[in-house]
Amino acid sequence: MNEVSLLESLGQVSASQTGQVFRDFLRGHVREMICEVMAAEVTELCGPKHDPSSSDHYRAGSASGRVLYEGEREEVVRPRVRQQSGDGTSCEVELAT
């Protein structure tokens, strides 16, 4: 839902439903922001997509994850990063975000 559809939705609901429509709008934007922050952290660790870097970190797909928002769990797709060690093995890196 973008800002225009939010305004249209708010104009079509009763006063008692306005709060829920606005909370749903915020929930979507918070989820989007969380995904953007995780993507920025992955880029910082691994470098830009499709541009091999000399970093020992590399992208390793994604996994399902959850974040807590207003006391409720929200499902998100969590990017995965691995770090190559000197002996050829690798291990999962826990993202700070």
C-alpha positions as a LaTeX table, in Angstrom:
\begin{tabular}{lrrr}
\hline
Residue & $x$ (\AA) & $y$ (\AA) & $z$ (\AA) \\
\hline
Met1 & 0.00 & 0.00 & 0.00 \\
Asn2 & 1.44 & 3.35 & $-1.00$ \\
Glu3 & 0.57 & 6.80 & 0.29 \\
Val4 & $-2.14$ & 7.40 & $-2.32$ \\
Ser5 & $-3.92$ & 4.12 & $-1.64$ \\
Leu6 & $-3.60$ & 4.80 & 2.11 \\
Leu7 & $-5.40$ & 8.12 & 1.69 \\
Glu8 & $-8.05$ & 6.49 & $-0.48$ \\
Ser9 & $-8.53$ & 3.70 & 2.09 \\
Leu10 & $-8.75$ & 6.16 & 4.96 \\
Gly11 & $-11.41$ & 8.11 & 3.07 \\
Gln12 & $-13.52$ & 4.98 & 2.61 \\
Val13 & $-13.51$ & 3.55 & 6.14 \\
Ser14 & $-15.29$ & 4.51 & 9.29 \\
Ala15 & $-13.50$ & 6.38 & 12.05 \\
Ser16 & $-13.25$ & 3.18 & 14.09 \\
Gln17 & $-11.39$ & 1.40 & 11.25 \\
Thr18 & $-8.96$ & 4.24 & 10.51 \\
Gly19 & $-6.46$ & 3.14 & 13.13 \\
Gln20 & $-6.27$ & $-0.41$ & 11.76 \\
Val21 & $-5.79$ & 0.81 & 8.18 \\
Phe22 & $-2.96$ & 3.08 & 9.30 \\
Arg23 & $-1.33$ & 0.31 & 11.41 \\
Asp24 & $-1.43$ & $-2.03$ & 8.42 \\
Phe25 & 0.22 & 0.68 & 6.30 \\
Leu26 & 2.98 & 1.16 & 8.89 \\
Arg27 & 3.51 & $-2.60$ & 9.27 \\
Gly28 & 4.20 & $-2.88$ & 5.54 \\
His29 & 6.64 & 0.02 & 5.58 \\
Val30 & 8.47 & $-1.28$ & 8.65 \\
Arg31 & 8.84 & $-4.70$ & 7.02 \\
Glu32 & 10.22 & $-3.05$ & 3.86 \\
Met33 & 12.66 & $-0.94$ & 5.91 \\
Ile34 & 13.94 & $-4.00$ & 7.80 \\
Cys35 & 14.60 & $-5.83$ & 4.52 \\
Glu36 & 16.44 & $-2.79$ & 3.11 \\
Val37 & 18.64 & $-2.52$ & 6.23 \\
Met38 & 19.54 & $-6.22$ & 6.03 \\
Ala39 & 20.35 & $-5.86$ & 2.32 \\
Ala40 & 22.60 & $-2.87$ & 3.07 \\
Glu41 & 24.47 & $-4.88$ & 5.71 \\
Val42 & 24.99 & $-7.74$ & 3.24 \\
Thr43 & 26.32 & $-5.29$ & 0.65 \\
Glu44 & 28.68 & $-3.84$ & 3.24 \\
Leu45 & 30.03 & $-7.30$ & 4.11 \\
Cys46 & 30.11 & $-8.85$ & 0.63 \\
Gly47 & 30.29 & $-5.93$ & $-1.77$ \\
Pro48 & 27.81 & $-5.10$ & $-4.52$ \\
Lys49 & 25.81 & $-7.90$ & $-6.16$ \\
His50 & 27.39 & $-9.43$ & $-9.26$ \\
Asp51 & 30.70 & $-7.69$ & $-8.55$ \\
Pro52 & 33.24 & $-10.11$ & $-7.09$ \\
Ser53 & 35.22 & $-8.56$ & $-4.28$ \\
Ser54 & 38.29 & $-9.60$ & $-2.35$ \\
Ser55 & 36.20 & $-9.99$ & 0.81 \\
Asp56 & 36.15 & $-13.34$ & 2.59 \\
His57 & 32.38 & $-12.92$ & 3.03 \\
Tyr58 & 29.95 & $-14.11$ & 0.37 \\
Arg59 & 26.20 & $-14.30$ & $-0.16$ \\
Ala60 & 24.65 & $-17.65$ & 0.66 \\
Gly61 & 21.03 & $-17.35$ & $-0.40$ \\
Ser62 & 18.23 & $-16.63$ & 2.01 \\
Ala63 & 16.17 & $-18.23$ & 4.74 \\
Ser64 & 12.85 & $-17.53$ & 6.37 \\
Gly65 & 13.00 & $-15.41$ & 9.48 \\
Arg66 & 10.82 & $-13.50$ & 11.88 \\
Val67 & 10.87 & $-10.05$ & 13.40 \\
Leu68 & 8.80 & $-8.79$ & 16.28 \\
Tyr69 & 6.60 & $-5.78$ & 15.48 \\
Glu70 & 4.02 & $-4.46$ & 17.93 \\
Gly71 & 4.23 & $-7.70$ & 19.87 \\
Glu72 & 3.46 & $-9.84$ & 16.82 \\
Arg73 & 5.79 & $-11.98$ & 14.76 \\
Glu74 & 6.18 & $-10.93$ & 11.15 \\
Glu75 & 7.63 & $-13.32$ & 8.59 \\
Val76 & 10.53 & $-11.94$ & 6.52 \\
Val77 & 13.04 & $-13.35$ & 4.07 \\
Arg78 & 16.43 & $-13.14$ & 5.75 \\
Pro79 & 19.57 & $-12.96$ & 3.60 \\
Arg80 & 22.40 & $-15.33$ & 4.53 \\
Val81 & 26.12 & $-14.58$ & 4.51 \\
Arg82 & 29.02 & $-16.99$ & 4.96 \\
Gln83 & 32.66 & $-16.28$ & 5.74 \\
Gln84 & 35.46 & $-18.28$ & 4.12 \\
Ser85 & 38.29 & $-19.19$ & 6.48 \\
Gly86 & 41.92 & $-19.76$ & 5.57 \\
Asp87 & 41.65 & $-23.56$ & 5.73 \\
Gly88 & 38.90 & $-23.68$ & 3.09 \\
Thr89 & 35.95 & $-24.10$ & 5.42 \\
Ser90 & 33.19 & $-21.57$ & 5.87 \\
Cys91 & 30.75 & $-20.60$ & 8.56 \\
Glu92 & 27.49 & $-18.68$ & 8.75 \\
Val93 & 27.81 & $-15.03$ & 9.74 \\
Glu94 & 25.10 & $-13.70$ & 12.03 \\
Leu95 & 23.92 & $-10.36$ & 10.73 \\
Ala96 & 23.80 & $-7.56$ & 13.28 \\
Thr97 & 20.45 & $-6.48$ & 11.89 \\
\hline
\end{tabular}
